[in-house]
Amino acid sequence: MHPREEACHQDICQILEQQIGHYPSALANLCRPLLTACIEAEYSRWAALLPTWLHDLIPLEDVERKELGSANLWLAWYAGLFDGILDGSIATQALPCAQQALLESLEAYRRLGLAGTPAWDDLMAYACGAANAYAQEVGTRFDSLADLQPKQLEVWTTTLLMQRAAPFSFSLHAQLHLHGASTSDRRYAPIHAALEHLIVARQMADDATDWVADLQRGHLNSVSARIIAAFWQQRPQRQEIEQVVGFEISAEEIWAELEAEQQGCYESAVAALETLGACRLTEIIHEQHEHSRQGWQRLRERREKMRQIFAPEDRGASFIMIGSCSSLVRE
């Protein structure tokens, strides 16, 4: 990230921190550590800096970019809290902060003059679509793998991933509106397509490292659904999580398919932007792509190490052994 972009990110984060400073003490004390965690996460930069990364394609004044970036960051913070509370990784005590973050985001967008515009209608549609995607996701949760049905695995498509994070794309609609354009502008379709591909790529990368932890909580994701489907084809009688974890370290064909699909999303994102010429967003996507390649290589190396550790003659016996070491799959 360029130094000026890092400085812009810090300025935007300070807008949120200063606003929280005006809250009643109990709410402020609850919000501060949660906001700090959000700011430290990579997704905060995507939310806050997307208007800046699109500036060479859709110019805005510096003040507008920061105001839009802060609105995006409020919304991203809300989305992160909502997702964490829903999957159990964040305590329900964070609900007041999530509510406040959502209200702050809507107020920030309103101050930019977006309420009542076609862009606002798009935000409401995106929000409804995201809520529906989360409702579908919740319907795939399970108490035991033995109770899991194939139709629950089928829910996990790239469309679901796009819909769940669709409000992220609202920043593009907002920036076009503030620029005096609309979604009929020739820049909209390629940028929107690139952002959708990027959403899928980033979520698949997260799911590739989180799938074991999610599975242990009774939650599916885009990676575990594929691994379980392949596992069932080969071992339909085996229904334990430990057995799935044991299966995946030798399921190189499935992992190769997942990697090719995820890497292809980055390539599609870059291809979508080609009609607009060289731009900062393309550079950012290339950087993300390279970082992702390194992540897949680390996963391959870990699976190889695990195969070397657990290589008994009876592969079936290794499933239980591997289950006790499933945390090794994570970074």
C-alpha positions as CSV (number, residue, x, y, z in Angstrom):
1,M,0.0,0.0,0.0
2,H,1.3,3.5,-0.8
3,P,2.1,5.7,2.1
4,R,-0.6,8.2,1.2
5,E,-3.1,5.4,1.1
6,E,-2.0,4.2,4.6
7,A,-2.3,7.8,5.8
8,C,-5.8,8.0,4.3
9,H,-6.8,4.7,6.0
10,Q,-5.6,6.1,9.4
11,D,-7.6,9.3,8.8
12,I,-10.7,7.4,8.1
13,C,-10.2,5.1,11.1
14,Q,-9.9,8.2,13.3
15,I,-13.3,9.4,12.1
16,L,-14.8,6.3,13.6
17,E,-12.7,6.5,16.7
18,Q,-13.6,10.1,17.3
19,Q,-17.3,9.4,16.9
20,I,-17.2,6.5,19.4
21,G,-15.6,9.0,21.8
22,H,-18.9,10.8,21.9
23,Y,-20.9,7.8,22.9
24,P,-22.1,7.2,26.5
25,S,-19.2,5.5,28.5
26,A,-20.7,2.0,28.6
27,L,-21.3,1.8,24.9
28,A,-17.9,3.5,24.1
29,N,-16.0,1.0,26.3
30,L,-17.8,-1.9,24.6
31,C,-17.1,-0.6,21.1
32,R,-13.5,0.4,21.3
33,P,-11.8,-3.0,21.4
34,L,-14.1,-4.3,18.8
35,L,-13.4,-1.4,16.5
36,T,-9.6,-1.8,17.1
37,A,-9.9,-5.5,15.9
38,C,-11.8,-4.3,12.8
39,I,-9.2,-1.7,12.0
40,E,-6.4,-4.2,12.3
41,A,-8.1,-6.6,9.9
42,E,-7.3,-6.4,6.2
43,Y,-10.9,-6.0,5.2
44,S,-11.0,-2.6,6.9
45,R,-8.6,-1.3,4.2
46,W,-10.8,-2.6,1.4
47,A,-13.8,-0.9,2.9
48,A,-12.1,2.4,3.7
49,L,-9.9,2.7,0.7
50,L,-12.0,1.4,-2.2
51,P,-13.1,4.9,-3.1
52,T,-9.4,5.9,-3.2
53,W,-8.5,2.9,-5.3
54,L,-11.3,3.8,-7.7
55,H,-10.3,7.5,-7.8
56,D,-8.4,7.2,-11.1
57,L,-11.5,5.7,-12.7
58,I,-14.2,7.6,-10.9
59,P,-12.6,10.9,-9.5
60,L,-14.0,12.4,-6.3
61,E,-12.8,15.2,-4.1
62,D,-10.5,14.1,-1.2
63,V,-13.2,15.0,1.4
64,E,-15.8,13.0,-0.4
65,R,-13.5,10.0,-0.7
66,K,-12.8,10.0,3.0
67,E,-16.5,10.5,3.9
68,L,-17.5,7.6,1.6
69,G,-14.6,5.5,3.0
70,S,-15.8,6.1,6.6
71,A,-19.4,5.1,5.7
72,N,-18.0,2.0,4.1
73,L,-15.9,1.2,7.1
74,W,-18.9,1.6,9.5
75,L,-20.8,-0.8,7.2
76,A,-17.9,-3.3,7.1
77,W,-17.6,-3.2,10.9
78,Y,-21.2,-3.9,11.2
79,A,-20.9,-6.8,8.7
80,G,-17.9,-8.2,10.5
81,L,-19.7,-8.1,13.9
82,F,-22.9,-9.6,12.4
83,D,-21.0,-12.4,10.8
84,G,-19.0,-13.1,13.9
85,I,-22.0,-13.1,16.2
86,L,-23.9,-15.4,13.8
87,D,-21.1,-17.9,13.6
88,G,-20.3,-17.8,17.4
89,S,-16.8,-16.3,17.1
90,I,-17.9,-13.0,18.6
91,A,-20.0,-12.8,21.8
92,T,-23.6,-11.6,21.6
93,Q,-22.5,-8.8,24.0
94,A,-21.3,-7.1,20.8
95,L,-24.9,-6.6,19.5
96,P,-25.2,-3.0,20.7
97,C,-22.0,-2.2,18.8
98,A,-23.3,-3.9,15.6
99,Q,-26.5,-1.9,15.8
100,Q,-24.7,1.3,16.3
101,A,-22.3,0.6,13.4
102,L,-25.1,-0.1,11.0
103,L,-26.9,3.1,12.0
104,E,-23.7,5.1,11.7
105,S,-23.1,3.8,8.2
106,L,-26.6,4.7,7.1
107,E,-26.3,8.2,8.5
108,A,-22.9,8.6,6.8
109,Y,-24.4,7.6,3.5
110,R,-27.3,9.9,4.1
111,R,-25.0,12.9,4.8
112,L,-23.4,12.2,1.4
113,G,-26.9,12.8,-0.2
114,L,-27.4,9.2,-1.2
115,A,-30.8,8.6,0.6
116,G,-33.7,8.7,-1.8
117,T,-31.5,8.2,-4.9
118,P,-31.4,5.1,-7.2
119,A,-28.2,4.2,-5.4
120,W,-30.1,3.9,-2.1
121,D,-32.5,1.5,-3.7
122,D,-29.6,-0.6,-4.7
123,L,-28.2,-0.6,-1.2
124,M,-31.6,-1.8,0.2
125,A,-31.7,-4.6,-2.5
126,Y,-28.1,-5.6,-1.7
127,A,-28.9,-5.7,2.0
128,C,-32.0,-7.9,1.5
129,G,-30.0,-10.2,-0.8
130,A,-27.3,-10.5,1.8
131,A,-29.8,-11.3,4.6
132,N,-31.3,-14.0,2.4
133,A,-27.9,-15.5,1.7
134,Y,-27.1,-15.6,5.4
135,A,-30.5,-17.3,6.0
136,Q,-29.5,-19.9,3.5
137,E,-26.2,-20.3,5.2
138,V,-27.8,-20.8,8.6
139,G,-29.9,-23.5,7.0
140,T,-26.8,-25.6,6.3
141,R,-25.7,-25.9,9.9
142,F,-25.7,-29.3,11.5
143,D,-25.4,-31.1,14.8
144,S,-23.9,-34.2,13.3
145,L,-22.4,-35.0,9.9
146,A,-24.7,-38.0,9.9
147,D,-27.7,-35.6,9.7
148,L,-26.2,-33.5,6.9
149,Q,-28.0,-33.7,3.6
150,P,-26.6,-33.2,0.0
151,K,-28.9,-30.2,-0.6
152,Q,-27.2,-28.4,2.3
153,L,-23.9,-28.8,0.5
154,E,-25.4,-27.5,-2.7
155,V,-26.2,-24.2,-1.2
156,W,-22.5,-23.2,-1.1
157,T,-22.1,-21.7,-4.6
158,T,-20.2,-18.6,-5.8
159,T,-23.5,-16.9,-6.1
160,L,-24.1,-17.3,-2.3
161,L,-20.7,-15.8,-1.6
162,M,-21.4,-12.8,-3.9
163,Q,-24.8,-12.2,-2.4
164,R,-23.6,-12.4,1.2
165,A,-21.1,-9.7,0.6
166,A,-23.0,-7.7,-1.9
167,P,-23.3,-4.5,0.2
168,F,-19.6,-4.1,-0.3
169,S,-20.3,-3.3,-3.9
170,F,-22.6,-0.4,-2.9
171,S,-19.5,1.8,-2.6
172,L,-19.2,1.7,-6.4
173,H,-22.8,2.8,-6.8
174,A,-22.3,5.6,-4.3
175,Q,-19.1,6.8,-6.0
176,L,-20.7,6.9,-9.4
177,H,-23.6,8.9,-8.0
178,L,-21.3,11.3,-6.3
179,H,-19.3,11.6,-9.5
180,G,-22.6,12.5,-11.3
181,A,-22.9,9.2,-13.1
182,S,-25.1,6.1,-12.7
183,T,-25.0,2.3,-13.2
184,S,-25.6,2.9,-16.9
185,D,-22.1,4.4,-17.1
186,R,-19.7,2.2,-19.1
187,R,-17.4,2.0,-16.1
188,Y,-20.0,0.3,-13.9
189,A,-20.2,-3.2,-15.4
190,P,-16.4,-4.0,-15.6
191,I,-15.7,-2.6,-12.1
192,H,-18.8,-4.4,-10.6
193,A,-17.8,-7.7,-12.2
194,A,-14.2,-7.3,-10.9
195,L,-15.5,-6.7,-7.4
196,E,-17.7,-9.7,-7.5
197,H,-14.9,-11.9,-8.6
198,L,-12.7,-10.4,-5.9
199,I,-15.4,-11.1,-3.2
200,V,-15.4,-14.8,-4.2
201,A,-11.6,-15.1,-4.3
202,R,-11.1,-13.5,-0.9
203,Q,-13.9,-15.6,0.7
204,M,-12.6,-18.8,-0.7
205,A,-9.2,-18.0,0.6
206,D,-10.6,-17.4,4.1
207,D,-12.7,-20.6,3.9
208,A,-9.6,-22.6,2.9
209,T,-8.0,-21.8,6.3
210,D,-11.1,-21.7,8.5
211,W,-13.0,-24.8,7.3
212,V,-11.9,-27.1,10.0
213,A,-12.7,-24.7,12.8
214,D,-16.1,-24.0,11.2
215,L,-16.8,-27.7,10.8
216,Q,-16.1,-28.3,14.5
217,R,-18.8,-25.7,15.3
218,G,-21.3,-27.4,13.0
219,H,-20.9,-24.8,10.2
220,L,-20.2,-25.4,6.5
221,N,-18.3,-23.0,4.2
222,S,-17.5,-23.0,0.5
223,V,-14.4,-25.3,1.0
224,S,-15.8,-27.8,3.5
225,A,-18.9,-28.3,1.4
226,R,-16.7,-29.4,-1.5
227,I,-14.5,-31.6,0.6
228,I,-17.4,-33.3,2.3
229,A,-19.1,-34.0,-1.1
230,A,-15.9,-35.6,-2.4
231,F,-15.5,-37.6,0.9
232,W,-19.0,-38.9,0.6
233,Q,-18.4,-40.2,-2.9
234,Q,-15.4,-42.3,-1.7
235,R,-16.5,-43.2,1.8
236,P,-20.3,-42.9,2.1
237,Q,-20.4,-44.8,5.4
238,R,-17.9,-42.6,7.3
239,Q,-19.7,-39.7,9.0
240,E,-17.2,-38.2,11.6
241,I,-15.5,-34.8,11.3
242,E,-12.2,-36.4,12.2
243,Q,-12.5,-38.7,9.1
244,V,-13.2,-35.8,6.8
245,V,-10.1,-34.0,8.2
246,G,-8.1,-37.1,7.6
247,F,-9.4,-37.5,4.1
248,E,-8.6,-33.9,3.0
249,I,-4.8,-34.3,3.5
250,S,-4.7,-36.7,0.6
251,A,-7.5,-35.1,-1.5
252,E,-5.1,-33.2,-3.7
253,E,-7.4,-33.4,-6.7
254,I,-10.1,-31.5,-4.8
255,W,-7.7,-29.0,-3.4
256,A,-6.3,-28.4,-6.9
257,E,-9.8,-27.7,-8.2
258,L,-10.5,-25.3,-5.4
259,E,-7.2,-23.5,-5.9
260,A,-7.7,-23.2,-9.7
261,E,-11.2,-21.8,-9.1
262,Q,-10.1,-19.3,-6.6
263,Q,-7.1,-18.2,-8.6
264,G,-9.3,-18.0,-11.6
265,C,-11.4,-15.4,-9.8
266,Y,-8.4,-13.1,-9.6
267,E,-7.7,-13.6,-13.3
268,S,-11.3,-12.9,-14.1
269,A,-11.3,-9.7,-12.0
270,V,-8.2,-8.4,-13.9
271,A,-9.7,-9.4,-17.2
272,A,-12.9,-7.5,-16.4
273,L,-11.0,-4.3,-15.9
274,E,-8.9,-4.5,-19.1
275,T,-11.4,-2.4,-21.0
276,L,-10.7,0.5,-18.7
277,G,-7.0,0.5,-19.1
278,A,-4.3,0.6,-16.4
279,C,-5.8,1.5,-13.0
280,R,-4.9,1.2,-9.3
281,L,-7.6,-1.4,-8.6
282,T,-5.9,-3.8,-11.1
283,E,-2.6,-3.3,-9.2
284,I,-4.3,-4.1,-5.9
285,I,-5.8,-7.2,-7.4
286,H,-2.4,-8.4,-8.7
287,E,-1.0,-7.9,-5.2
288,Q,-3.8,-9.9,-3.7
289,H,-3.4,-12.6,-6.3
290,E,0.3,-13.0,-5.5
291,H,-0.4,-13.1,-1.7
292,S,-3.0,-15.8,-2.4
293,R,-0.6,-17.9,-4.4
294,Q,1.7,-17.9,-1.4
295,G,-1.2,-19.0,0.9
296,W,-2.1,-21.9,-1.3
297,Q,1.6,-23.0,-1.4
298,R,1.7,-22.9,2.4
299,L,-1.4,-25.1,2.5
300,R,0.2,-27.6,0.1
301,E,3.3,-27.8,2.3
302,R,1.2,-28.4,5.4
303,R,-0.7,-31.2,3.8
304,E,2.5,-32.8,2.7
305,K,3.9,-32.6,6.3
306,M,0.8,-34.1,7.7
307,R,1.0,-37.0,5.2
308,Q,4.5,-37.7,6.3
309,I,3.5,-37.7,10.0
310,F,0.4,-39.8,9.4
311,A,1.2,-42.5,6.9
312,P,0.2,-45.8,8.5
313,E,-0.5,-48.8,6.2
314,D,-4.1,-48.7,7.2
315,R,-5.2,-45.2,6.1
316,G,-8.5,-45.7,7.9
317,A,-6.8,-45.9,11.2
318,S,-5.1,-42.5,10.5
319,F,-8.4,-40.7,10.4
320,I,-8.9,-40.8,14.1
321,M,-5.3,-39.8,14.8
322,I,-5.5,-36.8,12.4
323,G,-8.6,-35.6,14.1
324,S,-6.7,-34.8,17.2
325,C,-4.3,-32.6,15.2
326,S,-6.9,-30.9,13.0
327,S,-5.7,-27.5,14.3
328,L,-2.6,-28.0,12.2
329,V,-4.6,-27.1,9.1
330,R,-4.8,-23.5,10.2
331,E,-1.9,-21.0,10.0
